Amino acid sequence: MSKKLGFRKALESILKKSQVAAKKKAISIFTAMSVAHVDDEEPIPGEVCHVEKALPKGEFYIGQWSGNLPHGDGKYLWPDGCMYVGEWFKGKMMGNGKFCWSSGATYDGEFKSGYMDGNGTYSGFSGDTYKGSWVMNLKQGEGIHSYANGDRYEGEWCGGSQDGRGKYLWKNGNNYVGEWKNGMMNGNGTMVWSNGNRYDGSWEDGFPKGNGTFRRPDGSCYVGMWSRDGKDQNGTYYPSGSLTDSLDWDPQRVLSEDLKDCTICPGEKVSILPSQKIPNWSAMAVKKEGKGRRLSKLHSRSRSSDVYDVLAASEGWVEDRAVRALHENSNTRMFRPLFKKTVKKQGQTISKGHKNYGLMLNLQLGIRHSVGRPGPAISLDLKPSAFDPKEKVWTKFPPEGSKHTPPHQSYDFKWKDYCPLVFRTLRKLFNVDAADYMLSICGNDALRELSSPGKSGMFFYLTNDDRYMIKTMKKAEGKVLIRMLPAYYNHVRSFPNTLVTKFYGLHCVKQLAGSAQKKVRFVIMENLFCTHYVIHRRFDLKGSSHGRTTCKPESEVDTTTTLKDLDLNYIFRLQKLWFQEFCRQVDRDCDFLEQERIMDYSLLIGFHFREAFSPCPSDVPSQPQDPENEDAPRLSQASSRWSSIRLGINMPARVEKTVRKMDCEAQLVGEPTGEFYDVILFFGIIDILQDYDITKKLEHAYKSMQYDPTSISAVDPKQYSKRFRDFIFKVFVEDT
């Protein structure tokens, strides 16, 4: 009893030196208890029990304990007033918990190895609040930050700063929607001032730079090149025509005056990081070893060579100890490269001198003309005439310009829009903003050209922001899309969570220069892998086995390699409600494709490993709303624009490693190994423009004589649909 009282007095004298808030927390924790020193007799190894331990330097722990380490639920108090209440795993804050600072700031959310990592909310002492995703103590992913001064940011973060797409709202009513880099407006974006002024265009380091348009409420506008220093400022001012309009308006006023009230709030800095408060369990273990005590393993992680090699090659991950040392001894800017995508972007930039440079300019000119052309108010109820194959618009683009087209540096060409009203309505249906769409494709940044991974010989182009993919196509494919357009429109309108490719436009460029008037047809589509996550593995799956392998050694497979059916070595495990919705949607989409006589489509899958080292899952995937519940919002409506997790996009899931039997070459799905990984999944049904025409029928007849008819891709749409579904429902299973 005297020992207990003596310790209580010593503890109270230490706590008096901390702040009042810390004392109140201590009182709530230290109720009547028996206190055991860390040197006292330990529990049986492996046994989990409840303890109350006084630790060196005046620290105190109450909770579950196993093998000389906190393990389970527990509370930890530091003498400076900091406190953690939550889950522990082998001596580390791991799982859900709450960390409180003596200043009054709190973090309530997920932890991994002592770091704020996962979804969580930080409430600062000054009034700042951030709710969203974290990676190793830094804001990373989607999140909303409400600043103490009344400003607000919603969007993407990287390494603790705004980075990616986001929306910033100032207290004075100004707002910016667009791209960010290192905490500054950078890329394509739109600024709208509270007085009605608006700028649409390119930004660099927080200022307009490059192509842009500034509009005022009276109808006047300035269109041209912007430059902060004025040297490269070049454009045209279009007055409103009113008597009060000033013809000597200077665009530099926007830079020197209008942007003064658009300063980005730096936000509150975290005083000390939870990972810096982790007790030195190894020192305690050494102390006990000197007394002949049995040492427990402090930290053992099983590393899978597959995941470790992928991450090391693609993201520049380093050893856990080096990460911690770097993070705890450097500022966030030095630490940021660990979270940046170090993977080189796919494709070759189409710069001047590239063989398709002229085609890219024509494409951008045509898109700018098509999207910018005024049209009637959009109604989702389209008339049958809008789908007429003859519904197309030709526009001539002479180099010197015309009444409706600007002068340009490319060759003379004609531009064709197919069913423009239908695709304009589809873009609205898919929530594609016209200004964002035009800036992504037609902004300052060039497109990137990808060689086709398939046998079609067609080319793919990616916008610099990775949002849109442009594919050249054969005339036959264009005809198939026009033919199935009414059914496609009704399908995507009826099922917002459809997995089939999203089409945004169908166009044609006809070169008029020279004797050979070449036509290039292309379609603009959604890029499934537009994400701040690195896609570590990607698969193109059809459910057939003949020729369905990449034939690359493991050493040559990287993050840009598209693997096939026989390369697949994973099973994808979805949470129950997601799995049910997935099965329903695959059935709907396959029924639609079968009715339209489409075959040879595939499921494109990409995923990002969430854990660098541990193969064990630590996060439970987010649950969708139950689709059977009529009162629940639809999956596509349940997420905001900036944090969309929907079927096939940004989906938390688990994958299980599989191994194929050596004596069974045609085995498409391997045997489960029990080795699991947390991943972020992206998937969708692509290549849906191949109908079962005479060419495919002949291919089926020819290959059936040489190979097993069930193993080839070219089969009847009904048979293709059944085989595809059977395979996909073996690859995707419910997570139990």
C-alpha positions in Angstrom: 0.0 0.0 0.0 2.8 2.4 0.8 4.4 1.6 -2.5 1.2 2.6 -4.3 0.9 5.9 -2.3 4.5 6.7 -2.9 4.2 6.3 -6.6 1.0 8.3 -6.7 2.8 11.3 -5.1 5.7 11.0 -7.5 3.3 10.9 -10.5 1.3 13.8 -9.2 4.4 16.0 -8.9 5.3 15.3 -12.5 1.8 16.0 -13.8 1.7 19.4 -12.0 4.4 20.6 -14.4 2.2 19.9 -17.4 -0.7 22.1 -18.6 -4.1 22.3 -16.9 -5.8 20.4 -19.8 -3.4 17.5 -19.4 -4.2 17.3 -15.7 -7.9 17.0 -16.4 -7.2 14.2 -18.8 -5.0 12.4 -16.2 -7.7 12.7 -13.6 -10.2 11.0 -15.9 -7.8 8.1 -16.5 -6.3 7.5 -13.1 -9.2 6.2 -11.1 -8.7 3.7 -8.3 -6.1 1.3 -9.6 -3.2 -0.8 -8.6 0.1 0.3 -10.3 2.8 -2.1 -11.4 6.3 -0.9 -12.5 7.6 -2.0 -15.9 10.3 -4.0 -14.1 7.7 -6.1 -12.2 6.8 -9.7 -13.2 5.5 -9.9 -16.7 2.5 -11.9 -18.0 3.0 -15.3 -19.7 4.4 -14.8 -23.2 1.6 -14.7 -25.8 -1.1 -14.1 -23.2 -3.2 -10.9 -23.5 -4.1 -9.4 -20.2 -5.1 -6.0 -18.7 -2.3 -4.1 -17.0 -1.5 -0.6 -15.5 2.1 0.2 -16.0 4.4 3.1 -14.9 7.1 3.5 -17.6 10.3 5.5 -17.6 10.3 9.3 -17.9 7.0 9.6 -16.2 4.9 7.9 -18.9 1.9 5.7 -18.0 0.0 3.0 -19.8 -3.3 1.3 -19.0 -4.8 -1.4 -21.2 -4.2 -4.7 -22.8 -0.7 -6.2 -22.8 1.0 -9.1 -24.5 4.6 -10.2 -24.7 6.1 -7.1 -22.9 4.3 -4.8 -25.3 0.9 -3.0 -25.5 -1.4 -5.1 -27.6 -5.1 -4.4 -27.9 -7.0 -1.5 -26.5 -5.1 0.9 -24.3 -4.5 4.4 -23.1 -1.0 6.0 -23.0 -0.2 9.3 -21.2 3.0 11.4 -21.6 4.1 13.9 -18.9 3.9 16.8 -21.4 0.1 16.3 -21.6 -0.1 14.3 -24.8 -2.4 11.2 -24.7 -3.3 8.3 -27.0 -6.5 6.2 -26.5 -7.1 3.4 -29.0 -5.8 0.2 -30.5 -2.3 -1.1 -30.2 -0.4 -3.8 -32.1 2.9 -5.1 -30.7 3.8 -1.9 -29.1 2.6 0.5 -31.8 -0.4 2.6 -32.3 -2.3 0.6 -34.9 -5.9 0.7 -35.9 -8.5 3.2 -34.7 -7.5 5.7 -32.0 -7.5 9.2 -30.8 -4.4 11.3 -30.1 -4.7 14.5 -28.0 -2.1 17.2 -27.7 -1.7 19.4 -24.6 -2.5 22.4 -26.7 -6.1 21.0 -27.2 -5.6 19.7 -30.7 -6.8 16.2 -31.5 -6.6 13.6 -34.2 -9.4 11.0 -34.3 -8.9 8.2 -36.9 -6.7 5.4 -38.2 -3.1 4.7 -37.3 -0.5 2.5 -38.8 2.8 1.8 -37.0 2.4 4.9 -34.9 1.7 7.2 -37.9 -1.6 9.0 -38.7 -2.4 6.8 -41.7 -5.8 6.1 -43.2 -9.0 8.1 -42.7 -9.0 10.6 -39.9 -10.0 14.0 -38.6 -7.5 16.6 -37.2 -9.0 19.4 -35.1 -6.4 22.1 -34.4 -6.0 24.3 -31.4 -6.5 27.4 -33.6 -9.8 26.2 -35.2 -8.4 24.4 -38.3 -10.1 21.1 -39.2 -9.0 18.5 -41.7 -11.1 15.5 -42.5 -9.8 13.0 -45.0 -7.0 10.6 -46.0 -3.5 10.5 -44.4 -0.3 8.7 -45.2 2.5 8.6 -42.6 1.3 11.8 -40.7 0.8 13.8 -43.9 -2.4 14.6 -45.8 -2.5 12.4 -48.8 -5.4 11.6 -51.0 -8.9 13.1 -50.8 -9.7 15.5 -48.0 -11.5 18.6 -46.8 -9.7 21.4 -44.8 -11.7 24.1 -43.1 -9.3 26.9 -42.0 -9.7 29.0 -38.9 -9.9 32.2 -41.1 -13.1 30.9 -42.8 -11.5 29.5 -46.0 -12.1 26.0 -47.1 -10.4 23.5 -49.5 -11.9 20.3 -50.9 -9.9 18.0 -53.1 -6.7 16.1 -53.5 -3.5 16.3 -51.3 0.0 15.0 -51.7 2.7 15.0 -49.1 0.7 17.5 -46.9 -0.1 20.1 -49.6 -2.9 20.6 -52.0 -1.9 18.6 -55.1 -4.1 17.4 -57.9 -7.7 18.5 -58.5 -9.4 20.7 -55.9 -11.7 23.5 -55.0 -10.7 26.4 -52.7 -13.4 28.8 -51.3 -12.3 32.0 -49.7 -14.3 33.6 -46.9 -14.8 36.7 -49.1 -16.8 34.6 -51.7 -14.0 34.1 -54.3 -13.4 30.4 -55.4 -11.0 28.4 -57.5 -11.7 25.0 -59.1 -8.9 23.2 -60.9 -5.5 21.8 -60.6 -2.9 22.3 -57.8 0.7 21.5 -57.3 2.7 21.9 -54.0 -0.1 23.9 -52.4 -0.4 26.4 -55.3 -2.8 26.8 -58.2 -1.0 25.1 -61.0 -2.4 23.7 -64.3 -5.9 24.2 -65.7 -8.4 25.9 -63.5 -11.2 28.4 -63.1 -11.2 31.4 -60.7 -14.5 33.1 -60.0 -14.5 36.3 -57.9 -17.3 37.5 -55.7 -17.9 40.5 -58.0 -18.7 38.2 -61.0 -15.3 38.3 -62.7 -14.1 35.0 -64.0 -10.8 33.5 -65.4 -10.7 30.2 -67.2 -7.3 28.9 -68.3 -3.8 27.9 -67.3 -2.0 28.7 -64.0 1.5 28.5 -62.8 2.6 29.0 -59.1 -0.6 30.7 -58.2 -0.9 33.1 -61.1 -2.4 32.9 -64.6 0.2 31.7 -67.1 -0.4 30.6 -70.7 -3.7 30.4 -72.5 -6.7 31.9 -70.7 -9.9 33.9 -70.9 -11.0 36.6 -68.4 -14.7 37.6 -68.4 -16.5 40.4 -66.6 -20.2 40.5 -65.7 -20.8 43.3 -68.3 -20.0 40.8 -71.1 -16.5 42.1 -71.9 -13.6 39.6 -72.1 -9.9 39.2 -72.7 -8.6 36.2 -74.6 -5.0 35.3 -75.1 -1.7 34.5 -73.5 -1.0 35.5 -69.8 2.3 36.2 -68.1 3.0 37.4 -64.6 5.9 39.7 -65.7 4.0 41.0 -68.7 6.7 40.1 -71.2 4.7 37.3 -72.9 1.3 39.0 -72.3 -0.5 38.9 -75.7 -4.2 38.8 -76.4 -7.3 40.5 -77.6 -9.8 42.5 -75.5 -13.5 42.3 -76.5 -15.5 45.2 -75.0 -19.1 44.8 -74.0 -20.3 47.6 -76.3 -21.6 49.7 -73.4 -20.7 53.4 -73.1 -19.1 52.9 -69.7 -16.7 50.1 -71.0 -13.1 51.1 -70.7 -11.2 50.3 -73.9 -7.8 50.7 -72.2 -8.4 47.8 -69.7 -5.1 46.3 -68.7 -5.1 42.5 -67.9 -2.2 43.0 -65.5 -4.7 44.4 -63.1 -5.9 40.8 -62.6 -2.4 39.9 -61.4 -1.7 42.9 -59.3 -5.1 43.7 -57.8 -7.7 41.0 -58.2 -5.5 38.2 -56.9 -4.6 40.1 -53.7 -7.6 38.7 -52.0 -6.9 35.2 -53.1 -4.1 34.2 -50.8 -3.9 30.5 -49.8 -4.0 30.0 -46.1 -1.0 28.0 -44.9 -3.0 26.3 -42.2 -1.9 25.1 -38.7 1.2 23.1 -38.3 1.2 20.0 -36.1 3.5 20.7 -33.2 4.8 17.2 -32.6 3.9 14.0 -34.5 2.4 10.9 -32.9 5.1 8.8 -34.4 7.7 10.8 -32.5 6.0 9.9 -29.3 6.4 6.1 -29.7 8.1 4.7 -26.6 11.5 3.1 -27.0 10.4 -0.5 -26.3 13.8 -1.9 -27.5 15.6 0.1 -24.8 13.3 -1.4 -22.2 13.8 -4.9 -23.6 17.6 -4.5 -23.3 17.3 -3.4 -19.7 15.2 -6.5 -18.9 17.7 -8.8 -20.8 20.4 -7.7 -18.4 18.2 -9.1 -15.6 17.8 -12.4 -17.4 14.3 -11.7 -18.6 13.0 -13.3 -21.8 12.9 -10.8 -24.8 9.9 -10.7 -27.0 10.1 -9.8 -30.6 9.5 -6.1 -30.9 8.6 -5.8 -34.5 8.4 -8.6 -37.1 6.8 -8.0 -40.5 6.7 -10.7 -43.2 7.6 -9.2 -46.5 6.3 -10.5 -49.7 8.9 -10.2 -52.4 6.2 -9.7 -55.0 4.7 -6.6 -53.3 8.0 -5.3 -52.0 9.7 -5.4 -55.4 6.8 -3.8 -57.1 6.7 -0.9 -54.6 10.4 -0.5 -54.5 10.6 -0.3 -58.3 7.6 2.0 -58.8 7.5 4.4 -55.8 11.0 4.5 -54.4 10.0 3.1 -51.0 12.7 2.8 -48.5 13.2 0.8 -45.3 10.8 1.5 -42.5 13.6 2.7 -40.2 15.0 5.0 -42.8 11.5 6.4 -43.4 11.0 7.1 -39.7 14.5 8.7 -39.4 13.9 10.9 -42.4 10.4 11.9 -41.3 11.4 12.7 -37.7 14.5 14.7 -38.6 13.3 16.7 -41.7 10.5 19.0 -42.8 7.6 17.9 -44.9 9.0 19.3 -48.1 12.1 17.1 -47.8 9.8 14.2 -47.1 7.4 14.8 -49.9 9.2 12.8 -52.6 8.3 9.6 -50.8 4.7 10.2 -51.8 5.2 11.6 -55.3 4.7 9.3 -58.2 8.1 8.5 -59.4 6.9 6.4 -62.3 7.5 8.1 -65.6 4.2 8.8 -67.4 3.3 6.4 -70.1 3.7 7.4 -73.8 5.7 9.8 -75.9 4.9 13.5 -75.7 3.7 14.8 -79.1 6.0 17.8 -79.5 6.9 19.8 -82.6 8.6 17.5 -85.1 6.6 14.4 -84.1 4.9 12.8 -87.0 1.5 13.3 -85.5 2.0 16.8 -84.2 -0.2 18.3 -87.0 -2.9 15.8 -86.2 -2.8 16.7 -82.5 -3.2 20.4 -83.4 -6.2 19.6 -85.6 -7.8 17.5 -82.9 -7.4 20.3 -80.3 -8.7 23.0 -82.7 -11.7 20.8 -83.5 -12.5 20.0 -79.9 -12.3 23.7 -78.9 -14.7 24.5 -81.8 -17.1 21.7 -81.0 -17.3 22.2 -77.2 -17.2 26.0 -77.3 -19.9 26.3 -79.9 -23.1 27.6 -78.3 -26.1 25.2 -78.4 -29.6 24.8 -77.0 -30.3 23.9 -73.4 -29.5 20.2 -72.8 -32.4 17.8 -72.0 -31.7 14.2 -71.1 -34.8 13.2 -73.1 -33.4 13.1 -76.6 -35.4 12.8 -79.8 -34.8 9.8 -82.1 -33.5 12.3 -84.8 -30.5 13.1 -82.6 -29.3 9.5 -83.1 -29.7 9.5 -86.9 -26.4 8.4 -88.5 -26.8 11.3 -90.9 -26.7 13.7 -87.9 -23.1 15.0 -88.4 -21.5 18.4 -88.8 -18.6 19.3 -91.1 -16.4 22.3 -90.5 -13.6 23.5 -92.7 -10.4 24.8 -91.0 -8.3 26.8 -93.5 -4.8 27.9 -92.1 -5.7 31.6 -92.6 -8.9 31.2 -90.5 -12.5 31.8 -91.4 -15.6 33.4 -90.0 -16.1 30.5 -87.6 -12.6 29.2 -87.1 -9.3 30.8 -85.9 -6.1 30.9 -88.0 -3.7 28.1 -87.2 -0.3 26.7 -88.0 -1.4 23.3 -89.2 -2.4 22.1 -92.7 -5.9 22.7 -94.3 -8.4 20.2 -92.8 -12.0 19.4 -92.3 -13.5 18.4 -89.0 -16.6 16.2 -88.5 -18.7 15.8 -85.4 -20.9 12.7 -85.2 -24.2 13.0 -83.4 -23.0 16.1 -81.5 -26.1 16.6 -79.4 -26.0 13.0 -78.2 -22.4 13.2 -77.0 -22.9 16.7 -75.5 -25.7 15.2 -73.5 -23.6 12.2 -72.5 -20.9 14.5 -71.2 -23.6 16.2 -69.0 -24.9 12.7 -67.9 -21.3 11.8 -66.9 -20.9 15.1 -65.0 -18.1 16.3 -67.3 -17.7 20.1 -67.1 -17.4 21.6 -70.5 -14.6 24.0 -69.5 -12.6 21.3 -67.8 -13.0 19.0 -70.7 -11.8 21.6 -73.2 -8.8 22.6 -71.0 -7.8 19.0 -70.5 -7.6 18.3 -74.2 -6.9 21.7 -75.7 -4.8 23.4 -73.0 -1.1 24.3 -73.1 0.0 20.7 -72.4 0.6 18.3 -75.3 -1.0 14.9 -75.6 1.0 11.7 -75.1 0.9 9.0 -77.6 0.7 5.3 -76.6 1.3 2.4 -78.9 -1.6 0.0 -78.9 -1.2 -2.9 -76.5 -3.5 -5.0 -78.7 -3.4 -6.3 -82.3 -5.6 -3.6 -83.8 -2.8 -1.3 -84.7 -4.8 1.7 -83.5 -3.1 4.4 -81.4 -4.1 5.8 -78.1 -3.5 9.4 -76.9 -3.7 10.5 -73.3 -4.3 14.1 -72.1 -1.5 15.4 -69.9 -3.7 15.2 -66.8 -4.6 11.6 -67.6 -8.3 12.3 -67.4 -9.2 11.4 -71.0 -8.1 8.8 -73.5 -8.4 9.4 -77.3 -8.3 6.3 -79.5 -8.0 6.2 -83.3 -10.5 3.8 -84.8 -11.5 1.9 -87.9 -14.5 3.0 -89.9 -16.2 -0.3 -89.0 -15.9 0.5 -85.2 -17.3 4.0 -85.8 -20.3 2.4 -87.5 -20.9 0.0 -84.6 -20.8 2.9 -82.1 -23.3 4.9 -84.1 -25.5 1.9 -84.6 -25.6 1.0 -80.9 -25.7 4.7 -79.7 -29.4 4.7 -78.8 -29.2 1.5 -76.7 -25.9 2.7 -75.2 -27.4 6.0 -74.2 -30.4 4.3 -72.5 -28.2 1.8 -70.8 -25.8 4.3 -69.2 -28.7 6.6 -68.3 -30.5 3.7 -66.6 -27.5 2.4 -64.7 -25.2 5.1 -63.4 -22.8 2.5 -62.1 -22.3 0.8 -65.4 -18.8 -0.6 -66.0 -18.9 -0.2 -69.8 -16.6 2.5 -71.3 -17.7 6.1 -71.1 -17.7 7.7 -74.5 -17.5 11.6 -74.7 -17.2 12.3 -78.4 -16.9 10.7 -81.9 -15.0 12.8 -84.5 -13.1 12.7 -87.8 -10.2 14.7 -89.2 -9.9 14.9 -93.0 -6.6 16.2 -94.3 -7.2 18.3 -97.4 -3.6 19.1 -98.3 -1.9 16.8 -100.9 -3.4 14.3 -103.3 -4.2 11.7 -100.6 -7.0 13.1 -98.5 -6.5 11.0 -95.4 -9.2 10.5 -92.8 -8.6 9.8 -89.2 -11.5 8.8 -87.0 -11.2 8.8 -83.2 -13.3 8.5 -80.1 -12.8 10.3 -76.7 -13.2 8.1 -73.7 -12.7 8.0 -69.9 -9.3 6.9 -68.7 -10.0 4.3 -65.9 -6.6 4.8 -64.4 -6.8 8.6 -63.8 -5.7 8.6 -60.2 -3.0 9.9 -57.8 -2.3 6.3 -56.9 0.4 4.4 -58.7 -1.2 1.5 -60.5 1.2 -1.3 -59.5 -0.5 -4.1 -61.6 -2.9 -4.1 -64.5 -4.7 -6.9 -66.2 -6.8 -7.2 -69.4 -9.1 -10.2 -68.8 -11.4 -11.9 -71.4 -12.0 -15.4 -69.9 -10.2 -17.1 -72.8 -6.9 -18.9 -72.8 -5.5 -19.1 -76.3 -2.8 -16.5 -76.7 -3.8 -14.8 -73.5 -0.3 -14.3 -72.0 2.1 -11.4 -72.1 5.1 -13.7 -72.5 7.3 -11.4 -70.5 9.7 -12.6 -67.8 8.9 -11.3 -64.3 12.0 -9.1 -64.3 10.6 -7.1 -67.3 7.1 -6.6 -65.9 6.6 -3.1 -64.6 3.8 -0.8 -63.6 3.0 0.0 -67.3 2.8 -3.7 -68.4 -0.7 -4.9 -69.2 -0.9 -8.6 -68.2 -3.5 -11.1 -69.5 -5.6 -14.0 -68.4 -2.8 -16.6 -68.1 -0.7 -14.1 -66.2 -3.3 -13.5 -63.5 -2.1 -14.6 -60.1 -4.7 -12.9 -57.8 -8.3 -13.3 -56.7 -10.1 -10.1 -55.9 -12.1 -10.0 -52.7 -14.9 -7.4 -52.4 -16.9 -6.5 -49.3 -20.4 -8.1 -49.3 -22.5 -5.1 -50.5 -19.9 -4.1 -53.1 -19.7 -7.7 -54.4 -23.5 -7.9 -54.7 -23.6 -4.7 -56.7 -20.7 -5.8 -58.8 -22.4 -9.1 -59.8 -25.7 -7.3 -60.6 -23.9 -4.7 -62.8 -21.7 -7.3 -64.7 -24.9 -9.2 -65.5 -26.7 -6.0 -66.7 -23.7 -4.9 -68.8 -23.2 -8.3 -70.4 -26.9 -8.6 -71.2 -26.6 -5.2 -73.0 -23.5 -6.2 -75.0 -25.0 -9.5 -75.9 -28.2 -7.9 -77.2 -26.1 -5.5 -79.3 -24.2 -8.5 -80.7 -20.9 -7.3 -79.2 -18.0 -9.7 -78.4 -14.3 -9.6 -77.7 -14.6 -7.1 -74.9 -12.5 -7.4 -71.7 -12.4 -6.3 -68.1 -9.5 -4.0 -67.5 -8.3 -4.1 -63.9 -5.7 -2.0 -62.2 -4.8 -1.9 -58.5 -2.5 -0.1 -56.1 -0.9 -1.9 -53.1 -1.8 0.1 -50.0 0.8 -1.5 -47.7 4.5 -1.4 -48.6 5.6 -4.3 -46.5 2.8 -6.1 -44.7 0.7 -8.7 -46.5 -2.0 -8.6 -43.8 -5.0 -6.4 -44.3 -5.4 -3.6 -41.8 -8.4 -1.7 -43.2 -12.0 -2.7 -43.7 -13.2 -1.5 -47.1 -15.8 1.2 -47.2 -19.3 -0.1 -47.4 -21.6 1.2 -50.1 -25.2 2.0 -49.7 -27.5 -1.0 -50.0 -28.8 -0.9 -53.6 -31.9 -2.8 -52.5 -32.8 -0.1 -50.0 -35.0 2.4 -51.8 -34.4 5.1 -49.2 -30.6 4.9 -49.6 -28.8 7.1 -52.2 -27.4 5.5 -55.3 -23.7 4.5 -55.2 -22.8 7.2 -57.7 -24.6 9.8 -55.6 -23.1 8.7 -52.2 -19.7 10.3 -52.8 -18.8 13.9 -53.5 -17.0 15.1 -56.6 -13.7 15.2 -54.8 -13.8 11.9 -52.9 -15.7 9.6 -55.3 -15.5 5.9 -54.3 -17.9 4.1 -56.6 -18.1 0.7 -58.3 -14.9 0.2 -60.2 -13.2 3.5 -59.1 -11.1 4.1 -56.0 -12.5 0.9 -54.4 -10.8 -0.4 -51.2 -10.5 -4.2 -51.5 -8.3 -7.2 -50.7 -6.5 -9.4 -53.2 -5.3 -12.9 -52.5 -2.3 -14.4 -54.2 -2.9 -17.5 -56.3 -0.6 -20.2 -57.8 -1.3 -22.3 -60.9 -0.7 -26.0 -61.1 2.3 -26.6 -63.3 0.6 -29.5 -65.2 -2.4 -27.4 -66.2 -1.6 -24.8 -68.8 -5.3 -23.8 -69.4 -6.0 -23.2 -65.7 -7.2 -19.6 -65.7 -7.7 -19.2 -61.9 -5.0 -20.5 -59.7 -5.2 -22.0 -56.2 -5.5 -19.5 -53.3 -2.5 -19.3 -51.1 -3.9 -17.4 -48.1 -1.6 -14.4 -48.8 -3.6 -11.2 -48.7 -2.9 -7.6 -49.6 -4.9 -4.4 -49.1 -5.4 -2.6 -52.5 -7.3 0.2 -54.2 -9.1 -1.2 -57.2 -10.0 0.3 -60.6 -11.8 -1.7 -63.3 -14.2 -1.4 -66.2 -15.4 -3.2 -69.4 -13.5 -1.9 -72.5 -13.2 -2.6 -76.2 -17.0 -2.8 -76.7 -17.1 -1.9 -80.4 -16.4 -5.3 -82.0 -19.6 -6.9 -83.4 -19.7 -10.5 -84.5 -19.4 -9.7 -88.2 -18.4 -12.0 -91.1 -14.7 -11.5 -90.3 -15.1 -12.7 -86.7 -17.2 -15.7 -87.9 -14.5 -16.8 -90.3 -11.9 -16.3 -87.6 -13.9 -18.5 -85.3 -14.3 -21.2 -88.0 -10.6 -21.2 -88.8 -9.3 -21.3 -85.2 -11.8 -23.9 -84.1 -10.1 -26.4 -86.4 -6.7 -25.7 -84.8 -7.6 -25.1 -81.1 -10.2 -25.8 -78.5 -13.2 -23.7 -79.6 -13.8 -22.7 -75.9 -10.3 -21.3 -75.6 -10.4 -18.7 -78.4 -11.7 -15.1 -78.2 -13.8 -15.1 -81.4 -17.0 -16.8 -80.4 -20.7 -16.0 -80.7 -21.8 -13.1 -78.4 -24.1 -15.3 -76.4 -21.3 -17.8 -75.7 -18.8 -15.0 -75.2 -21.0 -13.4 -72.6 -21.5 -16.6 -70.6 -17.8 -17.5 -70.7 -16.9 -14.0 -69.6 -19.3 -13.9 -66.7 -18.3 -17.4 -65.5 -14.6 -16.4 -65.4 -15.2 -13.0 -63.8 -17.3 -14.4 -61.1 -14.4 -16.8 -60.2 -11.9 -14.0 -60.2 -14.1 -11.7 -58.0 -15.4 -13.2 -54.8 -17.1 -12.0 -51.6 -14.6 -11.2 -48.8 -15.5 -13.2 -45.8 
